[in-house]
């Protein structure tokens, strides 16, 4: 085993990573530097995190503000691809991992560490996402994944371990849900959700109102896009992060963005999770509505193909790969036409595009009207249809002859 002198741990302040710090020191006799990524998970989760890390035995704790970069450099490009994993999931956890792991690597190189560590379990996707980034950016650094090495199996084991080390923790054995939050979404796993036939109780959801409690009156929001990037909401210019944060609050009140899915993990098993993506659902729906106005049939089909492929590339942790960069570049090219205003109606869990306009619109009322027009000769459709169906006609003739 390579001698580890200094390791940078992706630290959250939760039970797992609090136990990892003393375990690393015990097993490797090394210095542990805690790294905390602020990706918009909220002040409550970050409160006192540095003190927790030091109390657990870390030599230092670095909290890095990644909120604006997360939205501008990761969420916005991903939105342009239209990626939806298995048709439903807006990939909130997957899209945050590349920027977190990249910043962790940068800190490790800065402080002269010779190893990286994370608290991902051996059952999940995140271990692949983190370690694929490590491999792409700093293959010379060793990787330590305690959940694949230690003998502890449960929350009770971790609590007992911390108690044996006299390390304080606010965690308890009664916590039944595993949650992960960032500016884009919050995920929920565990508890009753492990039974796919059990309806989620209201204690699962933490951001959004239930449909029963959501307002009985609809609310309309206007979104202005420039080349596929949200620049203003309700006529007010905002940074991408501030716009997302604002829409999270507005849409959550109307119960927008809840999904309850069973997904296929990369490692082969299925998992059941509940996700809340209120503002992201509004932005995604608006951008898709703008696409219908400005992209022609072939371009729209190609964008759909990019979205399908990129959803797997991102979910599988392949952000720092040539195929990911190629797909992002293609989506960026198509998004240059996505300038315009979209109005979305928020009501009882729905975010419905009801108005759209763009200087690049390909929609022509003169051509599509059901009323009398002077620009389209309907007789021309006959020749188009004969040529379009020519292969079918030839096949039928061939069948008759044989």
N, C-alpha and C positions, 0 to 999 in steps of 0.2 A: 504494500500500500504506500502510495506517495505521501511523504510527510507534508501535512497542511499547516502552514504558519498563520495565515490570515484568510478568513472567509467572509464574503458579503452575503448576507441572508435577506431574501425578499420577505420583509416583516410586515405583519398587519396589526399586531397587538392582540390578536385573538389567542385562544387556548393553544392551538397547534404550534404556532411560531414562538409563543412564549416558552413552550417546553423545548423547542428545538435549540434555543440559545444555550441553555445549560448542558443539553445533550451533546452538542457540538464540542463544547469546551471539555466535557468529560471524555468523549470518545477520541477526539483528535488533539487535545491539549493545544488548542489554537485560539487566536484572537478572533472574536466575532463582531463584525460591523453590521449593524441593522440598517436596512434600506427600506424606506416607506415611500410609495408612490401616491401622490395626491392626484387622483384622476376624477375628482368630483364626487367622491363617496360621501362627503358631508363632514362638517366640523365635529359632529358628535363622535364619529368613528375615529377621528384624528386627535381628539382631545386627550392629552396626557400620554400620547403614544411614545414620545421620547423617554419620559420617565419610566414607563413600563419596560421599555427595552433595556435601559440601564439597570433597572431593578432585577431583570432576568439574567443579567451578566454581560450584556453587550458593552464593548469598550466605547462605542459611540453610536449615535442614531442620526441618519440623514433623511430628512423629509424633503422630497423633491416635488415642486409644483409642476405638474404635467397637464393641468386642466385644459388650457388653451391649445396646446400642441395636440392633445388627444383629439379634440374636436376638429381642429383645422387640418391636421396632417394624417389623421386616421379615419375618423368618422365621416368627414366630408368626402374623401375619395371613395370610401366604401359605399356610401349612399349613391354615388354616381354609377356604380356597377349594378345597383338594384338587387344586391345579394339578399336572399332569404333562405336560410337553411331548412331543408325539407319543407319548403313552401310556407313556413310560418314564423320561424325564429329570426329576429333581427340581430342576432349574433353579438349581443352586448358584452358577454364575457370574453368571447374569442377576440373581438376587436381591441380590447384593452391590453391583452397579453403582450403583443409585440412591443408597444411603447414602454411598458413596465420592465420587461426583460432587457430591452435595449438600454434603458437608463440604469438598470442594475449593473449591466456589464460595464458601462461607462464609469460608474463609481468604483467598481472593482479595479479597473485599470488605473484610475486616478490614485487610489490609496495603496496600490501595489499588492493587492490580494492575489493569492494563487488558487482560489477556489470560489465557487458560487454554490448557494444552497437555496432550496425552496421548500415550501410546506405542502406541495401537491401530493395527493394519494396515488398509489399505484393502480387505482381503478379508473382514474379520470383522464380527461383530455388535456388538462392544463400542464401536466408533467411533460407532454410532448411539445406543447406550445412554448413553454419556457426553454426547454433544453434544445429545441430546434433553433431558437434564436441564439442561445449561447454558442451552439455549434457554428452558426453562420457568422457571428461577430467576434468570438474569442475562443476558438477551438483549443487553444493552449491551456485554458483554465479547467481545473478539475470540477466535477459536479457532484454534489452530495444531496441525496434525496432521502431524508430520514425515514419517511413512511415506507420505503422499500428496504430499510435496514433494521430499524429497531424492533423490539419485541412487543411494544405497547399496541393494543388493539382497539381501545375505546376511550371515550371522554373520561370515564372514571379512572382509567390507567394514567392518563395525562394529568388529571387533577391530583392523583396520589403522588405522582412523580414530582410535580411542582411543590407539593406539601413537604415531601422528603428533603427538598432543597431549600425549604423556607422561603420560597418565592411567592409573593402575593399575586392573586389573580381575581378578576371580577367574574370569571366564567363559573358556571355551575353545571352539575349533571342534569339539571332540569331543562336546559336549553335543548330544544328538539329540532330546530331548523338550522340548516346551513345556508347562509345568505352571502351574496356577493354584490356589492353596489359600486356604481360609477356614475358619471354624468349622464350616460345614455340609458342605463336600466338598473334594475335590481333583480337578482335571481333568488329563488327559494327551492330548497330540496330538503328531503328528510321528513321525519314525523309521519303524519298520516298520508303524505304524498308518496310514500313507498308502496302504498297499495293503490294501483291504478283505478280500482273500482270505488275509491273513496273520494267524495267531492271535497275540494279544499275548503276548510273553514275560513271565516273572515280573519282569524288571527294570522293566517298565512300572509295576507296582503298588507303591505306597509305604506305604499305610496298612493294608491288610487282608491277612489270611492267605489263602493259597490253600486251596481246598476239601480238597486232599490233606493239607495240614498243619494244618487246623483240628481242634479237639478231637473225639474220637469220642463224647463225652458231651454231651448238650444242657444248656443253661443257661436258666433262667427268670428274667425280669425283670418286675417289677410297675410299672406306670405309672399315676399318679393325675392326672386332669385336672380343672380347674375352668373351666367355660365355654370349653372348647377349648384351654386353656393347660396345659401340663405343669407341675405344681407339686411332685411328689414322685416319687422312684424308689426302689423296694424299701423303701417306708415312710419314707424320709428326705427332708425338705423341701429343695428346692434352687432356686436361681435358674434361670431358663430357660437361661442360658449354661452354668452349671455342670452342669445336667442333660444338656445336649447333649454337653458335653465328656466327661462320665462315660460316656454311652452310646456315644460314638465308640470309646472304649477297649474296652468290653465287647463290642460287636458286631463290631469289626474282628478281634478274636481268632477269631471264628467265621466269618470270610469273608463277612460280611453287607454288602451295599451295592455290590457290583461290577456295573457295566453296561458293555457294549461296543456302541455304537450308530453308525449312520450317520444324521445329522440334516440337516434342511433349514435352512440359514442364511437369515437375513433377506435378504441380498444376492443370493440366487438359487442359489448353488452348494451342493452337498452336502459335508459334512465328516464324518470318522470320528473319534470320540473315545472314550476310556475314562474313566469317572467312578467315584469311590469316595465313597459317602455312607452310612457305617455307622450312626451314631446317627440320622441323619435318616430312614433307611429304617425303623428300629424305631418312631420317633415317628409317622411318616406311617401305617404299617400299623396302629398302635394306635389312632390317631385315626379312621381309616376303619372299624376294627372297632367303635368306640364309636358311630359314626354309624348303623351297621346296627341298633343296639339302641334308639336314641332318636328317629331321624327317621322320619316316616311316608313312604309311597311317593312322594307328590307332593313333599315337602320334599327327600327324598333325590335324586330326579330333578333338581330345580332346582339342588341343590348340585353335582351332576355336570355340569350345563350351565355353571355358574359356573366350575368347575375347568377345563373344556375351553376356554372363552373366555379366562379369565384367564391360562392358560398361554401363549397367544399374545401377550396384552397385555404380560405381563412379559418374555417372550423378546424381543419387539420393542422393548423399552426405553420403554414408555409408562406408567411408574409415575406420573409427575406429570401425569396427564390426568383429565378428568371420568369417563371410562368406567372407568378403573382404580379410582377412589375409589368409584364406584357399586357395582362388583362386590365390592370389599372390604367395603363396608357391608352388602351382602346376606349375604355369608358370615359376617360378624360377628353378624348377627342370628340366623342359623340355629345358630351355635356356642354360643349362650347355653344350650342344652339339653345341651351336651356335657360333662357332669360325671359322673365315675365312675372305676372302676378297670379296667384292662386288663392281662392277663398275656400276655406274648409269649415264645414258645419260640424260642431261638436254636440253630440246628444246621446246620452245613455249608452256609452261604450263605443259609439261610432265616430269616426273622423272621415266625413264624406266630402269629396271635392264637389263644390256646387257652382263655382265660377272659375274661369281661366281666360287669360289673355296674354299675348306675347307678340313682340315685333317680328318674331320669326315664325309665326303661326302659318301652317300649311292648310289650315281650314279655310274654305271659301264658301260662303253662304250662296254665292251666285251659282256655283256648281252643284251643291248638295241640296238645294231647296226642293221641296215637293210642289212648290208653286211654279207658274210658268217662268221659263228662263230663255235667254237668247245666247247662251254660251256653250250649250251641250246638245249635240244631236243624238238622240237616243237610238237612231238607226245604226250608228257606228258600232254599237255594242254587239250587233249580230256577227260582224266579221271578227271581232275580238274573241267572242265565244267560240266560233268555229276553229280558230287557230289554237285557242287555249285547250280545247277538248280534242284536238286533232289526233293525239296519240290514242285516246280512247276510241275514236272513230275507226282508226286503222286496226286496232286490236279486235274490235267487233267484226269488221269486214273479214279479217284473217280467220276468225273463229267460224264465220258462216261458210267460208270457202273450204274449211276442213271438217 
